Amino acid sequence: MAKRRDSAPFNLALLDIITGALGAVIILYVAVPKANPLEDKIDEIKQMVEKKEENIKELKAELEQLKVLRASAEKAILENEDLRNQITETKIEEKEKEEEKKKENDGQTLDIGFKFKGRSIVFAIDTSRSMLDEDRMSQVKAGLKMLLLSMPKGYAIEVVQFPNGRRSAYRPLFGQLKPLGIEAKYDAMDFIYAMKPLGATPIRDTLNYIFQNYTEITDIVLLTDGEPSIHESPIKDDIYDLLSHLSKLNGVRKVQINAIGVGQEVLKDKTGNAYQFLKLLSEQHGGFFVGF
């Protein structure tokens, strides 16, 4: 029988080594300083504060330099009469230009961006049956109300809807231009609210009526969703004959005619009669043409 080996010394030696190594690791772990996140953050904040303080010092130094330069410039201006007079004249010229520009644009450019020629404006609103599509009538009513509410005092307006159902080709609100006060705005709101889409698109009849009855107007704003047609008829009007007619009608008076196209059908086909009519109408009469 083989003699059993005595392994106790080996095992004890290995245990001593492992224990010693573990002790060394523990000692090193305890002895070596650990990173402290809070202290690191405090140091980082301190550095940021120091950097900002340096920036503040630099800005203060620059400010002091600017004060010195300003004082030197003011002193030079006071000592130099010619330069002082030149600066005064420049300020006067700038003020005069600002006042002149204000007079030119006063009341003509509204917050919505529409630039009118003057202050006497007739709004011609399409209330044909097709205005039911895409809820166009509601959009026009909302937009027109916002426009009128944004207009300041000093304007005179009239609102003409076309057609007036089957009864007539158009229907005016006041029958004359009325100063745009609170009462006129309320009357216009009520008139717009009562508009109902019905009938064709008699633009020729409507513009003829406006030119004949409102001799003092400076602007016409035409809102429509389609090409001109004959009143109570499916027959379309000849847009080029109508454009020629309006050019003659407006030849001397130079009323600015502005066009607002309503609905996607007008805007998507730029070669169509509706789009071409509104585009050419506004171009020929110095107005703006927008669509929604």
Phi, psi and omega in degrees: 000134184290147181283129182290132181280144179269109184259001183300315181300319181298314182296320179293322179295315179298321179295321178299318181296313182296317180297319179295317179297316180298320178297320179297317180298316180298317179299313180298320182296320181285323186284321184287128180293138181265156177289134178251108183304321182294316179296320178299319181294320179297317178298319181296318179295319179301316179298319179296317180297316179299320180294319180294322178298322177295318179297319179298319178299317179297317179296319178297321179295317178296321179297318178298320178298318179296323177297319178296316179297318179297317179298320179295319180294317179296321179295318179296321180294318180295325181281337183254101184295320181297317180295320179297317179295322180296318179295319179298316179297321179297317179297320179295316180298317179297320179294319179297320178296318179298317180294321179295318179295322179295321178295321181294321187259355186301117176080355184265331180251113181270171180299332182283350175098001178276126180254113181266161178285320182213211187242006181246104193233134173250126176262119178256114190250123178287121175238036179288167185300326182294346178290353173287331182294144177056018182057038185296322182299318179296321179295318180295317179300313181297315181295319181292322177297316179298319180297311182296322180293331181278347182281131181280176176296158180107347177267153170236133186227163169215146177240127179236121176264149177216134354276178173262063185062220179270352186287319181202168184285342184202165176212118179274158177279301185259331187085002179198168174285135183235135178305139187275075173263189181299316181298316180296323179295317178296318178299319180294320178300316179296318180296315180294319181300324184278354182296134178229132182291125177191128174106196185266204185231072185280072182291323181300309181300319183293314180291325174301314180299317182296314181294327182282331189250348181234077188289340185263006183292150175252334184218148169236134175244113182258119177248119182208159180246008182202179180280157182299149176217172178279142182301132179054042180209146175282356183286129179280145177281153177282110187295326182285325174293320179293319178298318178296317178300317181290327177297319177290320182295327185255012186302314184269322187286328178059043174290136178280121179254120181250146184233137175235114179275131184247127176099153183290333181298325179289317190276330187286332181250094183283354175260353181288160183297323182297311181294313182298320180298310182294321180296310181293323180299313180292321180295317184289339184240022172067027183254183176261153176229116178229165179218155175208000000 
